[in-house]
Amino acid sequence: MSIQQYQAIKQGGPFKLVTATAPKPGPHEVTIRPKALSLNAIDWKNFRFGATVPGWPTVLGIEGSGVVESVGDGVTSFKPGDEVMNWIQRTQYNGTFQEVYTARDVVVAKKPANLSFEEAASLPIAFLTAAAGVAVGLKVPLPGLPGTEAINPAPKSILVIGGSSGVGSGAIQLLRLALPSATIITTSSVAHHAHLKSLGANTCLERAAQEDSAALKAAAPGGAGVDAILDAVGAAADSPAIYDAFKSDGPKLYALVLTRPGVQLPDGLQSTLVGGQNIIDKNPAAMEYLTKLLAEGKYKLPLKVEVVGKGFEAIEKGLDRIPQNSGKKLVISL
């Protein structure tokens, strides 16, 4: 059987629909026919700059939702016909921008019936990365998800940098779930403050506060600074004033989300570099946990979903919007 792949022929394009052989799942893999695809910053970076592209032409895309076509040996949680959402660790010809792609079963979850395919496609990677930032980076265990070590005592005040990102708004929800009485401070443009407070943030600061260590510290209880910082957007590399927001006698926990290659962690902090794979390594049931939280109403869509087009041909124009996008998840409907 053959399928259509939407290949990026070279760095910067063009894209071209190419006929290819349909993939077959290996052990602990499933093949998925997507109904919706999400567009992520890494897709734009790969297309424009070849950030993590092993060779050209290539199939981009790391996140989607759709219907299971087939399952490989050892897969027990899924069967053909299941509606699912997923992340994938992309290879040269296995991205989500094609008619059928392959994903490991541990990064696939059942799509809740009350979510559209477009909404479901917006969730996986931001959730996994947020969960890794909270549970692995800050060592705050997530209720009902074993496999992560706790720091004792737990942080009482946390600053989330980049609250209006998918990871930031997901982390706010997970922190509030795990630490009901903690003070959660976040930075974002004013337009997103009401939404972030609805997700669990106590205080929202304008993004410019990232350059003002006094403002960041003053927002903490007693103006003494925070115990922990989750940097969802890698802002501290360009705004070192963020590090001064720590409480002088606190644990100084710092979780940095991997957003670019060659990132260096600062000295003098309990710092951890995190990505979505880190939480899967700690607990392979992390995606099932997402489905559970959604079903229980304990996790909401972090970002408003905007469908920017239908069909593969809408992808390039959608990617062009990524650098200016804020507070939305851009999705392609298929």
FITORKE-769640 format. One line per 10 residues: number of its first residue (from 1); their letters; for each residue x, z, y of N, C-alpha, C. Coordinates in steps of 0.1 Angstrom, whole numbers, m for minus. Layout:
<atoms>
NUM> A> X/Z/Y/X/Z/Y/X/Z/Y; ...
</atoms>
This chain:
<atoms>
1> MSIQQYQAIK> 8/0/m12/0/0/0/9/0/12; 5/m7/23/12/m8/35/5/m1/46; 12/4/56/7/10/68/13/5/81; 8/8/92/13/4/105/21/16/111; 33/14/115/41/23/122/42/19/137; 41/28/146/43/25/160/58/29/164; 67/19/161/81/22/163/86/20/177; 94/29/181/102/27/193/114/19/189; 116/7/194/126/m2/189/140/2/194; 141/7/206/153/12/212/151/22/222
11> QGGPFKLVTA> 161/29/227/159/39/237/152/33/250; 142/40/254/134/35/265/124/24/262; 123/20/249/113/11/245/118/m3/243; 110/m13/239/96/m11/238/91/m5/225; 78/m2/225/72/2/212/67/m11/205; 66/m11/192/61/m22/185/54/m17/172; 42/m23/169/35/m20/157/42/m28/145; 47/m21/135/55/m27/124/48/m23/111; 47/m32/102/42/m30/89/53/m23/80; 49/m12/73/58/m5/65/51/0/52
21> TAPKPGPHEV> 59/4/42/53/9/30/48/23/32; 36/25/27/30/39/28/39/49/21; 41/61/28/50/71/21/43/78/10; 51/83/1/46/92/m10/51/106/m9; 43/116/m11/48/129/m9/57/134/m20; 68/141/m16/77/147/m26/71/161/m29; 79/169/m37/75/183/m40/72/191/m27; 61/198/m27/57/206/m16/55/198/m3; 51/186/m5/48/178/7/33/172/6; 28/169/17/15/162/17/16/150/26
31> TIRPKALSLN> 8/140/24/7/129/33/m6/130/40; m6/126/53/m17/129/62/m20/116/70; m33/112/70/m37/101/79/m43/107/92; m36/106/103/m39/113/115/m52/108/122; m59/117/128/m71/114/136/m68/116/151; m58/124/153/m53/127/167/m39/131/167; m32/127/178/m17/130/179/m15/137/193; m7/148/193/m4/154/206/10/148/211; 11/148/224/24/144/230/31/156/235; 44/157/231/52/168/235/64/164/243
41> AIDWKNFRFG> 70/173/250/82/170/259/93/164/251; 95/168/238/106/163/230/103/148/227; 90/144/226/87/130/223/92/121/235; 90/126/247/94/119/259/109/119/260; 116/130/257/130/131/258/137/122/247; 130/121/236/135/112/225/134/97/229; 122/94/235/120/80/239/129/76/250; 130/84/260/138/80/272/153/82/271; 157/93/263/171/96/263/177/97/249; 168/95/238/173/96/225/178/110/221
51> ATVPGWPTVL> 172/120/227/177/134/225/180/138/211; 171/136/202/174/140/188/171/128/178; 173/116/183/170/104/175/183/100/167; 181/100/153/193/97/145/196/82/145; 187/73/148/189/59/148/177/51/153; 179/39/157/168/30/162/167/18/153; 155/13/151/142/18/156/138/31/149; 128/38/155/124/51/150/109/53/152; 104/62/145/90/66/146/90/80/152; 84/82/164/84/94/171/71/102/168
61> GIEGSGVVES> 70/114/174/58/123/172/61/134/162; 57/146/166/60/158/158/48/166/155; 36/162/160/24/171/159/12/162/158; 2/167/149/m10/159/148/m20/167/140; m31/160/138/m42/165/129/m49/153/122; m54/155/111/m60/144/103/m65/148/90; m65/139/80/m70/141/67/m59/139/57; m58/148/47/m48/147/37/m51/135/28; m41/127/26/m42/115/17/m38/118/3; m27/125/1/m22/128/m12/m13/141/m11
71> VGDGVTSFKP> m11/147/m22/m2/159/m23/8/157/m34; 20/163/m31/31/163/m41/31/175/m50; 40/175/m60/41/185/m69/43/199/m62; 36/209/m68/38/222/m63/28/226/m51; 21/216/m46/11/219/m35/m2/224/m41; m5/236/m37/m17/243/m42/m28/246/m31; m24/245/m19/m33/249/m8/m41/238/m2; m37/225/m6/m44/214/0/m47/203/m11; m57/195/m8/m61/185/m17/m65/173/m8; m66/161/m14/m70/149/m6/m84/151/0
81> GDEVMNWIQR> m85/147/12/m98/149/19/m99/161/28; m89/170/27/m89/182/35/m86/178/50; m93/184/59/m90/182/73/m79/193/77; m68/188/83/m57/197/86/m51/194/100; m42/203/104/m34/202/116/m20/205/112; m10/199/119/3/201/113/14/199/124; 26/204/121/38/201/128/47/193/117; 56/185/121/66/179/112/80/180/118; 89/181/109/103/180/113/107/165/111; 107/158/122/108/143/122/121/138/116
91> TQYNGTFQEV> 120/127/109/132/119/105/131/106/112; 140/97/109/140/84/116/127/76/115; 122/76/103/109/68/101/97/77/97; 99/90/98/87/98/95/84/107/107; 77/100/117/71/107/128/56/106/127; 49/113/136/34/112/135/28/100/141; 36/91/148/30/79/154/29/68/144; 21/70/134/19/60/124/6/63/116; 2/54/108/m11/55/101/m11/66/90; 0/68/84/2/79/74/16/85/75
101> YTARDVVVAK> 17/98/75/30/104/76/31/116/66; 43/121/64/45/131/54/49/144/61; 44/156/56/47/169/62/49/179/50; 58/188/52/59/199/43/47/208/43; 43/213/32/30/220/31/30/233/39; 42/239/42/43/251/49/41/249/64; 41/237/69/38/235/83/25/227/85; 16/229/75/3/223/76/m7/234/74; m19/234/81/m29/244/80/m43/237/80; m53/243/74/m66/238/75/m71/238/89
111> KPANLSFEEA> m78/227/93/m84/226/106/m97/234/106; m99/243/116/m111/251/117/m123/241/120; m134/243/113/m145/234/115/m150/233/129; m148/243/137/m154/243/151/m144/237/161; m133/232/156/m124/225/165/m124/210/163; m123/202/173/m122/188/171/m107/185/166; m105/172/161/m92/169/157/m83/169/170; m88/165/181/m79/165/193/m75/179/197; m84/189/196/m81/203/199/m71/208/189; m73/205/176/m64/210/165/m50/204/167
121> ASLPIAFLTA> m49/192/171/m36/186/172/m27/192/183; m34/200/192/m27/206/203/m20/219/200; m23/224/188/m20/238/185/m7/241/178; m3/234/167/7/239/158/21/243/164; 28/234/171/42/237/174/42/248/185; 33/248/195/33/259/205/30/272/198; 21/273/189/18/285/182/30/290/174; 36/281/166/48/285/158/60/290/167; 62/283/178/73/287/187/70/300/194; 57/302/198/53/314/204/55/326/195
131> AAGVAVGLKV> 50/324/182/51/334/172/66/338/169; 74/328/169/88/330/167/94/338/179; 90/335/191/95/342/203/91/356/202; 79/359/198/74/373/198/80/381/186; 78/375/174/82/383/162/96/383/158; 103/371/161/117/370/157/126/373/169; 123/367/181/131/370/193/130/384/199; 117/388/200/115/402/206/113/413/196; 113/409/183/111/418/172/98/426/174; 87/420/177/74/426/178/66/421/167
141> PLPGLPGTEA> 63/428/156/56/423/145/42/419/149; 37/408/143/24/403/145/14/409/135; 3/415/139/m6/422/129/m11/412/119; m9/416/106/m13/407/95/m4/397/91; 8/396/97/18/386/93/31/394/90; 33/397/77/45/405/74/57/396/74; 69/402/72/81/395/71/90/395/84; 86/402/94/95/404/106/98/418/108; 111/420/112/115/434/115/111/439/129; 108/451/130/104/457/143/115/464/150
151> INPAPKSILV> 115/463/163/124/472/171/116/484/175; 123/496/174/116/508/177/124/516/188; 117/519/199/103/517/201/100/503/206; 88/499/205/84/486/209/84/485/224; 87/473/229/88/471/244/74/474/250; 75/481/262/63/485/269/59/475/280; 69/467/284/67/457/295/75/445/291; 68/433/293/74/420/289/71/410/300; 81/403/303/80/392/313/80/379/305; 70/371/306/69/358/300/72/347/311
161> IGGSSGVGSG> 83/340/310/87/330/319/80/317/315; 73/310/323/66/298/320/53/300/312; 45/309/318/32/312/312/22/301/310; 23/291/318/13/280/317/18/269/307; 29/270/301/33/261/290/25/265/278; 25/256/268/18/259/256/24/271/249; 38/272/249/44/283/242/42/296/250; 43/295/263/41/307/271/27/313/270; 16/304/271/3/309/270/m1/313/256; 6/308/246/4/313/232/11/326/230
171> AIQLLRLALP> 22/328/236/30/341/235/22/352/242; 16/349/253/8/360/260/m3/365/251; m10/356/244/m21/360/235/m15/368/223; m4/364/218/2/371/206/7/385/210; 13/385/222/18/398/227/7/408/229; m4/403/235/m16/412/237/m22/417/224; m22/408/214/m27/412/201/m18/422/195; m5/421/196/4/430/189/7/443/197; 6/442/210/9/453/219/m3/455/229; m14/461/224/m26/462/233/m24/469/246
181> SATIITTSSV> m15/479/247/m13/486/259/m1/482/267; 6/472/263/18/468/270/15/461/283; 24/461/293/23/454/305/29/440/303; 21/430/305/25/416/304/25/409/317; 37/405/322/38/398/334/42/384/331; 37/374/339/41/360/337/43/353/350; 50/341/349/52/333/360/45/319/357; 39/314/368/33/300/367/28/297/381; 24/284/382/18/280/395/4/288/396; 0/290/409/m12/298/411/m24/292/404
191> AHHAHLKSLG> m25/279/403/m37/273/397/m40/278/383; m29/283/376/m31/288/362/m33/303/360; m33/310/371/m32/325/370/m45/330/364; m57/325/368/m69/331/362/m70/329/347; m65/317/342/m65/314/328/m56/323/321; m44/325/326/m34/334/319/m39/348/319; m46/353/329/m51/367/329/m62/367/318; m70/357/316/m80/357/306/m74/357/292; m61/353/290/m55/353/277/m48/367/275; m46/375/285/m41/388/283/m30/392/292
201> ANTCLERAAQ> m26/384/302/m16/388/312/m21/398/322; m13/408/325/m17/418/335/m14/413/349; m3/407/351/2/403/364/7/388/363; 3/380/373/8/366/373/15/364/387; 27/359/386/35/357/398/37/342/400; 38/338/412/41/324/415/54/320/409; 55/307/405/68/303/398/80/305/407; 79/305/420/90/307/429/97/321/427; 89/330/421/94/344/419/106/344/409; 107/333/401/118/332/392/132/332/399
211> EDSAALKAAA> 132/329/412/144/329/419/146/342/427; 137/352/425/136/364/433/136/376/424; 148/381/421/149/392/411/142/405/416; 141/407/429/134/419/435/119/418/432; 113/406/433/99/404/431/96/405/416; 105/400/407/102/402/393/103/417/389; 113/424/394/114/438/390/103/446/396; 98/443/408/88/450/414/74/449/407; 73/438/400/60/436/392/59/445/380; 70/451/376/70/459/364/65/473/367
221> PGGAGVDAIL> 61/481/357/56/494/360/66/503/367; 62/508/378/71/517/386/82/509/394; 81/496/393/91/487/399/105/489/393; 105/493/380/118/497/374/123/485/366; 116/474/364/121/463/356/114/463/342; 116/453/335/109/451/322/119/454/310; 113/457/299/120/459/286/124/446/280; 116/436/281/118/423/274/114/411/282; 121/400/279/118/387/286/117/377/275; 106/369/275/104/358/267/105/345/276
231> DAVGAAADSP> 116/338/275/117/326/284/112/314/276; 100/310/279/94/299/271/98/285/275; 105/284/287/108/271/292/123/269/295; 131/279/291/145/278/294/149/279/309; 141/286/316/143/286/331/155/294/335; 159/304/328/170/313/332/183/306/334; 185/295/327/197/287/328/199/282/343; 188/279/349/188/275/363/184/285/373; 179/296/368/174/307/377/180/321/371; 193/323/373/198/335/367/193/348/372
241> AIYDAFKSDG> 185/348/384/179/360/389/169/366/379; 165/358/369/156/363/359/162/374/351; 175/374/348/181/384/341/181/398/348; 180/397/361/180/410/369/167/417/368; 157/411/362/144/417/360/144/428/350; 154/429/342/155/439/331/156/453/337; 149/462/330/150/477/333/165/481/329; 171/488/338/185/491/337/188/499/324; 179/508/320/181/516/308/172/512/296; 167/500/297/158/495/286/166/488/275
251> PKLYALVLTR> 159/483/265/165/476/254/170/462/258; 165/456/269/170/443/273/169/432/262; 157/431/257/154/421/247/151/408/254; 158/397/249/157/384/255/155/373/245; 143/367/245/141/356/235/140/343/244; 149/333/240/150/320/247/145/309/238; 134/302/242/129/291/234/139/279/236; 142/273/225/151/262/225/144/250/231; 148/245/243/142/234/250/152/223/253; 165/225/250/175/215/253/187/218/244
261> PGVQLPDGLQ> 195/208/241/207/211/232/218/218/241; 227/224/233/238/231/240/235/243/248; 224/250/245/220/262/252/229/274/248; 234/281/258/242/293/256/234/306/259; 234/315/250/228/328/252/237/337/261; 231/345/270/238/353/279/244/365/271; 255/371/277/261/383/271/254/395/276; 256/406/269/251/419/274/236/422/272; 230/412/264/215/414/261/213/413/246; 202/419/242/198/416/228/190/403/228
271> STLVGGQNII> 198/392/227/192/379/229/191/371/216; 181/362/215/179/354/203/173/340/208; 179/330/202/174/316/205/164/313/194; 152/308/198/141/306/188/135/293/189; 130/288/178/121/276/177/111/278/166; 102/269/164/91/271/155/96/274/141; 107/268/136/111/270/123/115/284/120; 119/292/130/123/306/127/111/314/122; 99/312/126/88/320/120/84/316/106; 86/303/104/83/297/90/94/303/81
281> DKNPAAMEYL> 106/305/85/116/311/76/113/325/73; 107/332/83/104/346/80/92/348/72; 82/339/74/69/340/66/63/326/65; 64/320/53/59/306/51/44/305/53; 37/317/55/22/317/57/19/316/72; 28/314/80/26/314/95/14/305/99; 14/293/93/3/283/97/m10/288/92; m11/294/80/m23/300/76/m28/311/85; m18/318/90/m21/329/100/m28/324/113; m23/312/117/m30/305/128/m44/303/126
291> TKLLAEGKYK> m47/297/114/m61/294/110/m69/307/110; m64/317/105/m71/330/104/m74/335/118; m64/335/127/m66/340/141/m77/332/148; m76/319/146/m87/310/152/m100/314/147; m102/315/134/m115/318/128/m120/332/132; m111/341/135/m115/355/140/m117/355/155; m114/345/162/m116/345/176/m105/352/183; m93/355/176/m82/362/182/m72/353/189; m73/340/188/m64/331/194/m72/319/199; m70/316/212/m77/306/219/m68/294/221
301> LPLKVEVVGK> m74/282/224/m66/271/228/m57/275/240; m44/275/239/m35/279/250/m37/270/262; m39/258/260/m40/248/271/m52/240/270; m57/235/282/m68/226/282/m63/213/276; m71/207/267/m67/194/260/m73/182/268; m64/173/271/m68/161/278/m65/149/269; m75/141/265/m73/129/257/m70/118/267; m57/113/266/m52/103/275/m54/89/271; m60/87/259/m62/73/254/m66/73/240; m69/61/235/m73/60/221/m64/49/214
311> GFEAIEKGLD> m58/52/203/m50/42/196/m35/43/200; m27/38/191/m12/39/193/m8/33/206; m15/23/211/m11/16/223/m12/25/235; m19/36/234/m20/45/246/m8/55/247; 0/55/236/11/65/236/21/64/247; 26/52/250/36/50/260/32/55/274; 20/51/278/15/56/291/13/71/291; 9/76/280/7/91/279/21/98/280; 31/92/274/44/98/275/50/98/289; 46/88/297/51/87/310/45/98/319
321> RIPQNSGKKL> 34/105/314/29/116/322/35/129/319; 43/130/309/49/143/304/57/150/315; 66/143/323/74/151/332/66/158/343; 54/152/347/46/158/357/34/167/352; 33/168/339/22/175/333/24/190/334; 13/197/337/13/211/338/0/217/334; 0/227/325/m12/234/321/m21/226/313; m17/215/307/m26/207/299/m18/202/286; m25/199/276/m19/193/264/m24/179/263; m15/169/264/m19/155/264/m21/150/249
331> VISL> m32/144/246/m35/141/232/m40/126/231; m36/120/220/m41/106/217/m51/107/206; m63/101/208/m73/100/197/m71/87/189; m73/88/176/m71/76/168/m85/73/161
</atoms>
